[in-house]
Amino acid sequence: MNTRPPIVLVHGAWSGAWIWRRVLPLLRKAGHEVHAVTLSGCGERQHFPNAAISLATHIQDVLALVAAEELQDVVLVGHSYGGIVVTGVADALLAEAPGTLRQLIYVDAIVPAPGEFWGSLHTPAEAAARRVQAARSGNALPPPDPASFGLQGPDRDWLMRRQVAQPFGSYGDPLHFDADRVATLPTTVIDCIEPRYVNLDSIRERLRATPRIRLLELRAGHFPMVSHPAELASLLLAEIRQSTGAA
């Protein structure tokens, strides 16, 4: 019987389950059952109508996978925007099925406070510009150039081919959750520092003042699963072992 906890990976904006491709075999080789979710309107699910998709839809995407696969003792990992999604998932699972979830890991992700949302990272002027951009693009945000996140060469080209517009409903929906409930979970934040994604600086400051959260640094840019998959996988596995007390 496999005693290693299952891992559920949740991608950020503009991507899909494919973003974890280089990390999946490394986690599975270590003996974990691993599932990478593609959120509605993203990746191979980009054909879903954007107007019908919200943050709540994305939270339900992950809850549905956990239920369909009958997972227990899950390690939930969120990248970038996916940090908001996994926070909502954790709150729901802890309320409805507390034995389902073991640990939360954020990978250079938004770690929200109650009522915050993706757009909280931006100034009012920046948020207004994104609303205009989405209105011109079928209620979706076109993907940025991955070079703005530090990716170059073949890695940049790989994302350029695969990224799709992000449903705009995920941008402005605030997440309301029980922070005390979510705080009962062992939580790790992996902060990618070379180069830093500066939009996360305000969150980094808050996390440094939150002793219960393990804050680790990884010398990689905002997409470590692409640029540094072995290093990210090693860090994830070490954190899971630390949480479980496994050798």
URHUHU-V580264 format. One record per helix or strand of 3 or more residues. SS is the DSSP state (H for helix, E for strand). FROM is the first residue (numbers start at 1). LEN is the number of residues. If there is no record, write none. Layout:
((SS/FROM/LEN) (SS/FROM/LEN))
This chain:
((E/7/4) (H/17/13) (E/34/4) (H/43/3) (H/50/3) (H/55/14) (E/74/6) (H/82/15) (H/98/3) (E/101/7) (H/118/4) (H/124/12) (H/146/4) (H/153/10) (H/169/4) (H/179/4) (E/186/8) (H/198/11) (E/214/5) (H/224/4) (H/229/16))
